[in-house]
Amino acid sequence: MHVESEGARLAVHERGDRSAPTVVLVHGFPDTHRVWDGVAAELAGEFHVVAYDVRGAGASSAPRGLAAYRLPVLARDLLAVVAAVSPDAPVHVVGHDWGSIQAWEAVTTPGAPIASFTSVSGPCLDHVGHLLRRERGPRHLRQLLHSWYIAAFHVPVVAPLVWRHVVGPRWGDVLRRVEGVSADVQPTIVRDGVNGMALYRANFVPRLRSPRARRTDVPVQLVQPLGDRYATPAVSEDVERWATDVRRRELDAGHWAPVTHPRALARLVAEHVRAHTR
């Protein structure tokens, strides 16, 4: 099915019984909904599982301009999908990487119909902005070094050119050599990577420079892959200041845990969903 939202047409995929609790999976950069295939297969026997291609990725459309990729717009995309797939009951959201970053925006929106949230390798940028204003210790310096690619994505002309002609066409090899991940690479990877750079350009500097107060009473589960090269524990160390119900879990995996450890991640998600299903 497709959902229309803010000038974008989002490709949405469902598995499982629609009468069961709904779990919405939100992917990161430069993936599509397919990154969740293993996790979705594990969850579909018990839950109504929904995954969608975010704007600019996969089979979804790619609006032009940075304004179309700002966090409030991305949150409204998620909430539009929620309204379409579960109009009568709140859903359980799971985000990975940029999927988690944009899901935080929805989770911290008052009145959002979200029953629980599992965040994997993706912090709330506003929380990080407040943290960096108060404390800049060695842990945060290490995280900045891990995030070198964010600065690279801000380089105009060069960054899209390098992705289009060097990194994108070889993305499968990059994942295997750097991350030890063997995964099917979507045929839209070159386009998706170039489009996805707008996520970084539209949000990182504004949110870190002028962070907002983003609070939530939604029960939050933080899953930290111990071998994550990109999102270290430092970016989420301050979550309890902003969320009233936080559960922390560790996973012996790298950044692409949804691909490499789908069963272990699905088990954590299922436990969290069951605990917060009425």
Phi and psi restraints in degrees (value plus and minus 20) as a CYANA .aco file:
   2 HIS   PHI    -147.4  -107.4
   2 HIS   PSI     126.4   166.4
   3 VAL   PHI    -143.3  -103.3
   3 VAL   PSI     109.7   149.7
   4 GLU   PHI    -108.7   -68.7
   4 GLU   PSI     113.1   153.1
   5 SER   PHI    -174.7  -134.7
   5 SER   PSI      97.4   137.4
   6 GLU   PHI      30.2    70.2
   6 GLU   PSI      25.2    65.2
   7 GLY   PHI      63.6   103.6
   7 GLY   PSI     -13.4    26.6
   8 ALA   PHI    -141.5  -101.5
   8 ALA   PSI     128.2   168.2
   9 ARG   PHI    -129.7   -89.7
   9 ARG   PSI      92.1   132.1
  10 LEU   PHI    -119.1   -79.1
  10 LEU   PSI     108.4   148.4
  11 ALA   PHI    -103.8   -63.8
  11 ALA   PSI     101.6   141.6
  12 VAL   PHI    -139.0   -99.0
  12 VAL   PSI     117.1   157.1
  13 HIS   PHI    -146.8  -106.8
  13 HIS   PSI     115.0   155.0
  14 GLU   PHI    -142.9  -102.9
  14 GLU   PSI     126.8   166.8
  15 ARG   PHI    -158.1  -118.1
  15 ARG   PSI     135.2   175.2
  16 GLY   PHI      66.8   106.8
  16 GLY   PSI    -198.1  -158.1
  17 ASP   PHI    -100.4   -60.4
  17 ASP   PSI     102.8   142.8
  18 ARG   PHI     -84.3   -44.3
  18 ARG   PSI     -38.9     1.1
  19 SER   PHI    -103.1   -63.1
  19 SER   PSI     -29.9    10.1
  20 ALA   PHI    -102.9   -62.9
  20 ALA   PSI     144.8   184.8
  21 PRO   PHI     -75.1   -35.1
  21 PRO   PSI     119.8   159.8
  22 THR   PHI    -113.9   -73.9
  22 THR   PSI     109.6   149.6
  23 VAL   PHI    -134.8   -94.8
  23 VAL   PSI     101.4   141.4
  24 VAL   PHI    -125.5   -85.5
  24 VAL   PSI     103.1   143.1
  25 LEU   PHI    -123.4   -83.4
  25 LEU   PSI     107.6   147.6
  26 VAL   PHI    -139.7   -99.7
  26 VAL   PSI     100.1   140.1
  27 HIS   PHI    -106.0   -66.0
  27 HIS   PSI     147.8   187.8
  28 GLY   PHI    -129.8   -89.8
  28 GLY   PSI    -178.9  -138.9
  29 PHE   PHI    -116.8   -76.8
  29 PHE   PSI     117.6   157.6
  30 PRO   PHI    -122.1   -82.1
  30 PRO   PSI      24.8    64.8
  31 ASP   PHI    -107.6   -67.6
  31 ASP   PSI    -199.8  -159.8
  32 THR   PHI    -146.1  -106.1
  32 THR   PSI    -193.7  -153.7
  33 HIS   PHI     -78.3   -38.3
  33 HIS   PSI     -39.9     0.1
  34 ARG   PHI     -85.1   -45.1
  34 ARG   PSI     -39.9     0.1
  35 VAL   PHI     -82.4   -42.4
  35 VAL   PSI     -40.6    -0.6
  36 TRP   PHI    -114.0   -74.0
  36 TRP   PSI     -17.1    22.9
  37 ASP   PHI     -72.9   -32.9
  37 ASP   PSI     -67.4   -27.4
  38 GLY   PHI     -85.6   -45.6
  38 GLY   PSI     -63.4   -23.4
  39 VAL   PHI     -85.5   -45.5
  39 VAL   PSI     -64.7   -24.7
  40 ALA   PHI     -81.2   -41.2
  40 ALA   PSI     -60.2   -20.2
  41 ALA   PHI     -82.6   -42.6
  41 ALA   PSI     -57.4   -17.4
  42 GLU   PHI     -88.6   -48.6
  42 GLU   PSI     -55.9   -15.9
  43 LEU   PHI    -106.7   -66.7
  43 LEU   PSI     -43.5    -3.5
  44 ALA   PHI     -86.2   -46.2
  44 ALA   PSI     -40.5    -0.5
  45 GLY   PHI     -90.1   -50.1
  45 GLY   PSI     -41.2    -1.2
  46 GLU   PHI    -136.3   -96.3
  46 GLU   PSI     -46.3    -6.3
  47 PHE   PHI    -147.1  -107.1
  47 PHE   PSI     143.4   183.4
  48 HIS   PHI    -105.5   -65.5
  48 HIS   PSI      91.3   131.3
  49 VAL   PHI    -127.5   -87.5
  49 VAL   PSI     108.6   148.6
  50 VAL   PHI    -145.1  -105.1
  50 VAL   PSI     112.7   152.7
  51 ALA   PHI    -154.9  -114.9
  51 ALA   PSI     123.6   163.6
  52 TYR   PHI    -157.9  -117.9
  52 TYR   PSI     134.6   174.6
  53 ASP   PHI    -100.8   -60.8
  53 ASP   PSI     102.2   142.2
  54 VAL   PHI     -89.1   -49.1
  54 VAL   PSI     142.6   182.6
  55 ARG   PHI     -75.2   -35.2
  55 ARG   PSI     116.7   156.7
  56 GLY   PHI      69.1   109.1
  56 GLY   PSI     -23.4    16.6
  57 ALA   PHI    -147.6  -107.6
  57 ALA   PSI     131.3   171.3
  58 GLY   PHI      35.3    75.3
  58 GLY   PSI    -149.5  -109.5
  59 ALA   PHI    -110.3   -70.3
  59 ALA   PSI     -17.0    23.0
  60 SER   PHI    -104.0   -64.0
  60 SER   PSI     138.4   178.4
  61 SER   PHI     -97.9   -57.9
  61 SER   PSI     145.8   185.8
  62 ALA   PHI    -146.6  -106.6
  62 ALA   PSI      68.8   108.8
  63 PRO   PHI     -79.4   -39.4
  63 PRO   PSI     133.3   173.3
  64 ARG   PHI    -112.2   -72.2
  64 ARG   PSI     134.6   174.6
  65 GLY   PHI      73.5   113.5
  65 GLY   PSI     122.6   162.6
  66 LEU   PHI     -82.7   -42.7
  66 LEU   PSI     -52.3   -12.3
  67 ALA   PHI     -79.0   -39.0
  67 ALA   PSI     -47.3    -7.3
  68 ALA   PHI     -96.3   -56.3
  68 ALA   PSI     -26.1    13.9
  69 TYR   PHI    -140.1  -100.1
  69 TYR   PSI      -5.3    34.7
  70 ARG   PHI     -95.3   -55.3
  70 ARG   PSI     134.9   174.9
  71 LEU   PHI     -74.7   -34.7
  71 LEU   PSI     -64.3   -24.3
  72 PRO   PHI     -79.3   -39.3
  72 PRO   PSI     -55.0   -15.0
  73 VAL   PHI     -88.1   -48.1
  73 VAL   PSI     -63.6   -23.6
  74 LEU   PHI     -83.2   -43.2
  74 LEU   PSI     -57.7   -17.7
  75 ALA   PHI     -84.5   -44.5
  75 ALA   PSI     -59.5   -19.5
  76 ARG   PHI     -88.4   -48.4
  76 ARG   PSI     -50.6   -10.6
  77 ASP   PHI     -79.6   -39.6
  77 ASP   PSI     -70.2   -30.2
  78 LEU   PHI     -78.3   -38.3
  78 LEU   PSI     -65.2   -25.2
  79 LEU   PHI     -88.7   -48.7
  79 LEU   PSI     -48.7    -8.7
  80 ALA   PHI     -87.6   -47.6
  80 ALA   PSI     -60.7   -20.7
  81 VAL   PHI     -83.7   -43.7
  81 VAL   PSI     -63.7   -23.7
  82 VAL   PHI     -78.1   -38.1
  82 VAL   PSI     -65.6   -25.6
  83 ALA   PHI     -82.1   -42.1
  83 ALA   PSI     -52.7   -12.7
  84 ALA   PHI     -97.9   -57.9
  84 ALA   PSI     -57.5   -17.5
  85 VAL   PHI    -116.7   -76.7
  85 VAL   PSI     -39.9     0.1
  86 SER   PHI    -167.3  -127.3
  86 SER   PSI      48.5    88.5
  87 PRO   PHI     -88.1   -48.1
  87 PRO   PSI     -39.5     0.5
  88 ASP   PHI    -131.4   -91.4
  88 ASP   PSI     -20.2    19.8
  89 ALA   PHI    -168.8  -128.8
  89 ALA   PSI     126.4   166.4
  90 PRO   PHI     -85.7   -45.7
  90 PRO   PSI     136.8   176.8
  91 VAL   PHI    -133.1   -93.1
  91 VAL   PSI     148.5   188.5
  92 HIS   PHI    -128.4   -88.4
  92 HIS   PSI     102.7   142.7
  93 VAL   PHI    -124.1   -84.1
  93 VAL   PSI     118.3   158.3
  94 VAL   PHI    -147.8  -107.8
  94 VAL   PSI     105.3   145.3
  95 GLY   PHI    -144.6  -104.6
  95 GLY   PSI     124.9   164.9
  96 HIS   PHI    -145.8  -105.8
  96 HIS   PSI     112.7   152.7
  97 ASP   PHI      38.4    78.4
  97 ASP   PSI    -147.1  -107.1
  98 TRP   PHI     -85.0   -45.0
  98 TRP   PSI     -43.3    -3.3
  99 GLY   PHI     -83.8   -43.8
  99 GLY   PSI     -56.0   -16.0
 100 SER   PHI     -92.0   -52.0
 100 SER   PSI     -62.1   -22.1
 101 ILE   PHI     -77.8   -37.8
 101 ILE   PSI     -66.5   -26.5
 102 GLN   PHI     -94.5   -54.5
 102 GLN   PSI     -49.4    -9.4
 103 ALA   PHI     -86.8   -46.8
 103 ALA   PSI     -55.4   -15.4
 104 TRP   PHI     -74.4   -34.4
 104 TRP   PSI     -58.6   -18.6
 105 GLU   PHI     -81.3   -41.3
 105 GLU   PSI     -61.4   -21.4
 106 ALA   PHI     -92.2   -52.2
 106 ALA   PSI     -62.0   -22.0
 107 VAL   PHI     -82.5   -42.5
 107 VAL   PSI     -52.6   -12.6
 108 THR   PHI    -113.9   -73.9
 108 THR   PSI      -6.3    33.7
 109 THR   PHI    -112.8   -72.8
 109 THR   PSI      98.5   138.5
 110 PRO   PHI     -75.1   -35.1
 110 PRO   PSI     114.2   154.2
 111 GLY   PHI      63.4   103.4
 111 GLY   PSI     -20.4    19.6
 112 ALA   PHI     -83.1   -43.1
 112 ALA   PSI     115.5   155.5
 113 PRO   PHI     -98.2   -58.2
 113 PRO   PSI      44.2    84.2
 114 ILE   PHI    -141.0  -101.0
 114 ILE   PSI     102.7   142.7
 115 ALA   PHI    -106.9   -66.9
 115 ALA   PSI     -50.5   -10.5
 116 SER   PHI    -180.3  -140.3
 116 SER   PSI     143.9   183.9
 117 PHE   PHI    -160.8  -120.8
 117 PHE   PSI     109.2   149.2
 118 THR   PHI    -133.0   -93.0
 118 THR   PSI      99.8   139.8
 119 SER   PHI    -128.2   -88.2
 119 SER   PSI     104.0   144.0
 120 VAL   PHI    -140.7  -100.7
 120 VAL   PSI      92.8   132.8
 121 SER   PHI      39.2    79.2
 121 SER   PSI      17.1    57.1
 122 GLY   PHI    -176.7  -136.7
 122 GLY   PSI      89.0   129.0
 123 PRO   PHI    -105.7   -65.7
 123 PRO   PSI     149.7   189.7
 124 CYS   PHI     -97.8   -57.8
 124 CYS   PSI     102.2   142.2
 125 LEU   PHI     -82.8   -42.8
 125 LEU   PSI     -53.4   -13.4
 126 ASP   PHI     -86.4   -46.4
 126 ASP   PSI     -60.1   -20.1
 127 HIS   PHI     -81.0   -41.0
 127 HIS   PSI     -62.5   -22.5
 128 VAL   PHI     -84.3   -44.3
 128 VAL   PSI     -60.3   -20.3
 129 GLY   PHI     -80.2   -40.2
 129 GLY   PSI     -64.3   -24.3
 130 HIS   PHI     -84.9   -44.9
 130 HIS   PSI     -60.3   -20.3
 131 LEU   PHI     -81.9   -41.9
 131 LEU   PSI     -64.8   -24.8
 132 LEU   PHI     -88.3   -48.3
 132 LEU   PSI     -46.7    -6.7
 133 ARG   PHI     -90.0   -50.0
 133 ARG   PSI     -51.4   -11.4
 134 ARG   PHI    -112.1   -72.1
 134 ARG   PSI     -51.1   -11.1
 135 GLU   PHI    -168.3  -128.3
 135 GLU   PSI     111.9   151.9
 136 ARG   PHI    -155.1  -115.1
 136 ARG   PSI      55.5    95.5
 137 GLY   PHI    -115.9   -75.9
 137 GLY   PSI    -195.3  -155.3
 138 PRO   PHI     -78.6   -38.6
 138 PRO   PSI     -54.5   -14.5
 139 ARG   PHI     -83.6   -43.6
 139 ARG   PSI     -58.5   -18.5
 140 HIS   PHI     -95.7   -55.7
 140 HIS   PSI     -51.5   -11.5
 141 LEU   PHI     -83.9   -43.9
 141 LEU   PSI     -61.5   -21.5
 142 ARG   PHI     -82.4   -42.4
 142 ARG   PSI     -59.3   -19.3
 143 GLN   PHI     -84.3   -44.3
 143 GLN   PSI     -60.3   -20.3
 144 LEU   PHI     -81.3   -41.3
 144 LEU   PSI     -58.1   -18.1
 145 LEU   PHI     -87.2   -47.2
 145 LEU   PSI     -55.9   -15.9
 146 HIS   PHI     -87.5   -47.5
 146 HIS   PSI     -41.9    -1.9
 147 SER   PHI    -121.1   -81.1
 147 SER   PSI       6.9    46.9
 148 TRP   PHI     -76.1   -36.1
 148 TRP   PSI     -53.7   -13.7
 149 TYR   PHI     -84.7   -44.7
 149 TYR   PSI     -45.9    -5.9
 150 ILE   PHI     -83.6   -43.6
 150 ILE   PSI     -64.1   -24.1
 151 ALA   PHI     -82.6   -42.6
 151 ALA   PSI     -59.5   -19.5
 152 ALA   PHI     -81.9   -41.9
 152 ALA   PSI     -57.7   -17.7
 153 PHE   PHI     -88.2   -48.2
 153 PHE   PSI     -36.7     3.3
 154 HIS   PHI    -105.1   -65.1
 154 HIS   PSI     -25.6    14.4
 155 VAL   PHI     -97.8   -57.8
 155 VAL   PSI      94.2   134.2
 156 PRO   PHI     -86.0   -46.0
 156 PRO   PSI     131.8   171.8
 157 VAL   PHI      45.9    85.9
 157 VAL   PSI     -74.7   -34.7
 158 VAL   PHI     -85.9   -45.9
 158 VAL   PSI     -67.1   -27.1
 159 ALA   PHI     -80.1   -40.1
 159 ALA   PSI     -70.3   -30.3
 160 PRO   PHI     -82.3   -42.3
 160 PRO   PSI     -55.8   -15.8
 161 LEU   PHI     -84.2   -44.2
 161 LEU   PSI     -65.2   -25.2
 162 VAL   PHI     -84.3   -44.3
 162 VAL   PSI     -62.9   -22.9
 163 TRP   PHI     -83.7   -43.7
 163 TRP   PSI     -64.0   -24.0
 164 ARG   PHI     -85.3   -45.3
 164 ARG   PSI     -56.4   -16.4
 165 HIS   PHI    -130.8   -90.8
 165 HIS   PSI     -37.0     3.0
 166 VAL   PHI    -138.9   -98.9
 166 VAL   PSI     -81.3   -41.3
 167 VAL   PHI     -97.4   -57.4
 167 VAL   PSI     -71.5   -31.5
 168 GLY   PHI     -74.2   -34.2
 168 GLY   PSI     -72.2   -32.2
 169 PRO   PHI     -83.7   -43.7
 169 PRO   PSI     -38.0     2.0
 170 ARG   PHI    -131.7   -91.7
 170 ARG   PSI      -1.9    38.1
 171 TRP   PHI     -79.5   -39.5
 171 TRP   PSI     -56.9   -16.9
 172 GLY   PHI     -81.4   -41.4
 172 GLY   PSI     -62.2   -22.2
 173 ASP   PHI     -87.1   -47.1
 173 ASP   PSI     -58.5   -18.5
 174 VAL   PHI     -80.8   -40.8
 174 VAL   PSI     -66.3   -26.3
 175 LEU   PHI     -81.1   -41.1
 175 LEU   PSI     -62.7   -22.7
 176 ARG   PHI     -86.3   -46.3
 176 ARG   PSI     -64.6   -24.6
 177 ARG   PHI     -97.6   -57.6
 177 ARG   PSI     -59.8   -19.8
 178 VAL   PHI    -108.7   -68.7
 178 VAL   PSI     -60.5   -20.5
 179 GLU   PHI    -128.6   -88.6
 179 GLU   PSI     -30.4     9.6
 180 GLY   PHI      47.6    87.6
 180 GLY   PSI       7.8    47.8
 181 VAL   PHI    -126.8   -86.8
 181 VAL   PSI     104.3   144.3
 182 SER   PHI    -124.4   -84.4
 182 SER   PSI      93.5   133.5
 183 ALA   PHI    -166.5  -126.5
 183 ALA   PSI     129.2   169.2
 184 ASP   PHI     -88.9   -48.9
 184 ASP   PSI     108.5   148.5
 185 VAL   PHI    -113.9   -73.9
 185 VAL   PSI     109.4   149.4
 186 GLN   PHI     -85.3   -45.3
 186 GLN   PSI     125.1   165.1
 187 PRO   PHI     -84.6   -44.6
 187 PRO   PSI     -35.0     5.0
 188 THR   PHI    -112.7   -72.7
 188 THR   PSI      -6.9    33.1
 189 ILE   PHI     -79.2   -39.2
 189 ILE   PSI     -58.9   -18.9
 190 VAL   PHI     -85.2   -45.2
 190 VAL   PSI     -69.5   -29.5
 191 ARG   PHI     -81.4   -41.4
 191 ARG   PSI     -64.3   -24.3
 192 ASP   PHI     -83.0   -43.0
 192 ASP   PSI     -60.7   -20.7
 193 GLY   PHI     -84.7   -44.7
 193 GLY   PSI     -63.1   -23.1
 194 VAL   PHI     -85.3   -45.3
 194 VAL   PSI     -65.9   -25.9
 195 ASN   PHI     -82.4   -42.4
 195 ASN   PSI     -60.2   -20.2
 196 GLY   PHI     -85.8   -45.8
 196 GLY   PSI     -41.7    -1.7
 197 MET   PHI     -80.8   -40.8
 197 MET   PSI     -44.5    -4.5
 198 ALA   PHI     -83.0   -43.0
 198 ALA   PSI     -49.7    -9.7
 199 LEU   PHI     -78.6   -38.6
 199 LEU   PSI     -65.7   -25.7
 200 TYR   PHI     -88.9   -48.9
 200 TYR   PSI     -65.5   -25.5
 201 ARG   PHI     -88.5   -48.5
 201 ARG   PSI     -52.2   -12.2
 202 ALA   PHI    -100.9   -60.9
 202 ALA   PSI     -38.9     1.1
 203 ASN   PHI    -146.5  -106.5
 203 ASN   PSI     -55.8   -15.8
 204 PHE   PHI     -83.2   -43.2
 204 PHE   PSI     -74.6   -34.6
 205 VAL   PHI     -84.3   -44.3
 205 VAL   PSI     -68.4   -28.4
 206 PRO   PHI     -78.8   -38.8
 206 PRO   PSI     -61.5   -21.5
 207 ARG   PHI     -95.5   -55.5
 207 ARG   PSI     -56.9   -16.9
 208 LEU   PHI     -96.1   -56.1
 208 LEU   PSI     -50.9   -10.9
 209 ARG   PHI     -96.7   -56.7
 209 ARG   PSI     -59.8   -19.8
 210 SER   PHI    -152.9  -112.9
 210 SER   PSI      51.1    91.1
 211 PRO   PHI     -88.0   -48.0
 211 PRO   PSI     123.3   163.3
 212 ARG   PHI    -115.8   -75.8
 212 ARG   PSI     143.9   183.9
 213 ALA   PHI    -106.2   -66.2
 213 ALA   PSI      87.2   127.2
 214 ARG   PHI    -137.0   -97.0
 214 ARG   PSI      83.7   123.7
 215 ARG   PHI    -133.0   -93.0
 215 ARG   PSI     139.0   179.0
 216 THR   PHI    -174.2  -134.2
 216 THR   PSI     128.9   168.9
 217 ASP   PHI    -123.9   -83.9
 217 ASP   PSI     -17.5    22.5
 218 VAL   PHI     -86.5   -46.5
 218 VAL   PSI     112.1   152.1
 219 PRO   PHI     -82.2   -42.2
 219 PRO   PSI     104.8   144.8
 220 VAL   PHI    -132.4   -92.4
 220 VAL   PSI     111.0   151.0
 221 GLN   PHI    -131.0   -91.0
 221 GLN   PSI     100.4   140.4
 222 LEU   PHI    -119.1   -79.1
 222 LEU   PSI      98.6   138.6
 223 VAL   PHI    -126.4   -86.4
 223 VAL   PSI      97.0   137.0
 224 GLN   PHI    -127.7   -87.7
 224 GLN   PSI      86.9   126.9
 225 PRO   PHI     -87.0   -47.0
 225 PRO   PSI     104.7   144.7
 226 LEU   PHI     -87.0   -47.0
 226 LEU   PSI     -44.1    -4.1
 227 GLY   PHI    -122.4   -82.4
 227 GLY   PSI       1.8    41.8
 228 ASP   PHI     -89.5   -49.5
 228 ASP   PSI     102.7   142.7
 229 ARG   PHI    -105.1   -65.1
 229 ARG   PSI     -29.9    10.1
 230 TYR   PHI    -138.2   -98.2
 230 TYR   PSI     -59.2   -19.2
 231 ALA   PHI    -138.0   -98.0
 231 ALA   PSI      79.7   119.7
 232 THR   PHI    -103.3   -63.3
 232 THR   PSI     146.4   186.4
 233 PRO   PHI     -76.7   -36.7
 233 PRO   PSI     -43.7    -3.7
 234 ALA   PHI     -79.4   -39.4
 234 ALA   PSI     -52.1   -12.1
 235 VAL   PHI     -93.1   -53.1
 235 VAL   PSI     -36.2     3.8
 236 SER   PHI    -137.2   -97.2
 236 SER   PSI      -8.0    32.0
 237 GLU   PHI     -90.7   -50.7
 237 GLU   PSI     -35.1     4.9
 238 ASP   PHI    -125.5   -85.5
 238 ASP   PSI     -10.0    30.0
 239 VAL   PHI     -81.5   -41.5
 239 VAL   PSI     -56.9   -16.9
 240 GLU   PHI     -80.8   -40.8
 240 GLU   PSI     -39.1     0.9
 241 ARG   PHI     -90.3   -50.3
 241 ARG   PSI     -43.5    -3.5
 242 TRP   PHI    -135.2   -95.2
 242 TRP   PSI     -38.8     1.2
 243 ALA   PHI    -141.3  -101.3
 243 ALA   PSI     116.7   156.7
 244 THR   PHI    -102.5   -62.5
 244 THR   PSI     -40.1    -0.1
 245 ASP   PHI    -154.8  -114.8
 245 ASP   PSI      80.9   120.9
 246 VAL   PHI    -144.7  -104.7
 246 VAL   PSI     111.5   151.5
 247 ARG   PHI    -142.9  -102.9
 247 ARG   PSI     105.4   145.4
 248 ARG   PHI    -126.3   -86.3
 248 ARG   PSI     115.8   155.8
 249 ARG   PHI    -155.8  -115.8
 249 ARG   PSI     126.8   166.8
 250 GLU   PHI    -132.1   -92.1
 250 GLU   PSI     130.2   170.2
 251 LEU   PHI    -154.6  -114.6
 251 LEU   PSI     109.5   149.5
 252 ASP   PHI     -98.7   -58.7
 252 ASP   PSI      59.4    99.4
 253 ALA   PHI    -175.9  -135.9
 253 ALA   PSI     151.0   191.0
 254 GLY   PHI    -114.8   -74.8
 254 GLY   PSI    -185.4  -145.4
 255 HIS   PHI     -79.9   -39.9
 255 HIS   PSI     -59.9   -19.9
 256 TRP   PHI    -110.4   -70.4
 256 TRP   PSI      31.2    71.2
 257 ALA   PHI     -76.2   -36.2
 257 ALA   PSI     -56.6   -16.6
 258 PRO   PHI     -78.4   -38.4
 258 PRO   PSI     -47.5    -7.5
 259 VAL   PHI    -109.2   -69.2
 259 VAL   PSI     -64.4   -24.4
 260 THR   PHI    -104.8   -64.8
 260 THR   PSI     -47.9    -7.9
 261 HIS   PHI    -154.3  -114.3
 261 HIS   PSI      35.7    75.7
 262 PRO   PHI     -83.5   -43.5
 262 PRO   PSI     -57.8   -17.8
 263 ARG   PHI     -88.6   -48.6
 263 ARG   PSI     -64.2   -24.2
 264 ALA   PHI     -84.7   -44.7
 264 ALA   PSI     -61.7   -21.7
 265 LEU   PHI     -88.4   -48.4
 265 LEU   PSI     -61.8   -21.8
 266 ALA   PHI     -81.6   -41.6
 266 ALA   PSI     -56.5   -16.5
 267 ARG   PHI     -82.9   -42.9
 267 ARG   PSI     -62.6   -22.6
 268 LEU   PHI     -84.6   -44.6
 268 LEU   PSI     -62.3   -22.3
 269 VAL   PHI     -82.1   -42.1
 269 VAL   PSI     -67.2   -27.2
 270 ALA   PHI     -80.8   -40.8
 270 ALA   PSI     -61.6   -21.6
 271 GLU   PHI     -81.5   -41.5
 271 GLU   PSI     -62.6   -22.6
 272 HIS   PHI     -88.0   -48.0
 272 HIS   PSI     -61.5   -21.5
 273 VAL   PHI     -84.8   -44.8
 273 VAL   PSI     -66.2   -26.2
 274 ARG   PHI     -79.4   -39.4
 274 ARG   PSI     -59.9   -19.9
 275 ALA   PHI     -86.9   -46.9
 275 ALA   PSI     -39.5     0.5
 276 HIS   PHI    -145.6  -105.6
 276 HIS   PSI       8.6    48.6
 277 THR   PHI    -126.9   -86.9
 277 THR   PSI     106.1   146.1
